[in-house]
Amino acid sequence: MSLTIRTGTIIGAFVMALNAGAAMAAGEAERPHAPQEGWSFSGIFGHYEETTLQRGFLVYESVCAGCHALEYVAFRNLADPGGPGFTLDQVRAIAANYRVPAGPDEFGDTLDENGLPFVRPAIPANYFPSPYDNEQQARARNWGALPPDLSLITKARVNGANYLYSLLTGYEDAPEYVEMGENMNYNPFFPGQQIAMVQPLYEGSVEYPDGTEATVEQMAYDVTNFLMWTAEPKLEKRKRMGFQVMAFLFVLAALLYWSYRQVWRDVDH
Ligand code: HEC
């Protein structure tokens, strides 16, 4: 466990001390907050940054994919416009690192001599598979908890992006007055404050090829961007369309007003 004390933790602890007591005793989660730099995808001109999405994918692939899946995201989506902007060759290479069920062999068997399903390397058309064969195995390896699919997680939680960012950066030691369940980890942003997921991100958990320093905040920021994109890949298009519609309505309103003045020009009031 990292022993470095982060400013975030100190500020977090201070804020928590302020509103401790009532809220904390009631088991209410702390309000999620946005990262300092804000999100590039919020606001009318919201958009994703390719480099951020690529770094976020690296975090997902190196850390989160060990326990989670993205069952609604196909590898080929990584090359879609508005996404992380990988080339098809890169996508093929990425997919080949994952194993997916291979289907029956020539005798119609789907399981090998050990009772395990046949697998083959994934191709771009496949979806990000779960690292587990089934739910029971997933629970057995996580003290009974089930790591949820992450494709839509930023939409499945209130204030999703801020929540995810706060959750990933919010792990801390449990205060003395909290009695922790077995194998549970303290996180003030998780409802109930006790989460079965161990802290996934530590300083330097990944090495960014672009030289960006892999702080916990940076990795949380990047992977949240990536998981925002998986949940809403058409965000940019939606925002652009919204802006165009508003611009159109503005011009139309001006024209209508002008023609109204023309039509009623000679009428005495
Ligand atoms: C060692 C396994 C493991 C790793 C690695 C892991 N998780 Fe989890 N995750 C879990 C488990 C188990 C749960 C269920 C926790 C619970 O219900 O208490 C979970 C739950 C979650 C949740 C849902 C929280 C909620 O509100 O219900 C999110 C979001 C999440 N993980 C994101 C991530 C991200 C992002 C990463 C990578 C940076 C990651 N996880 C890495 C095991 C893992």
Residues whose N, C-alpha, C, O or C-beta is under 5 A from the ligand:
A	BS01	HEC	V63 C64 G66 C67 N142 A145 L146 P147 P148 I153 Q194 I195 A196 M197 P200
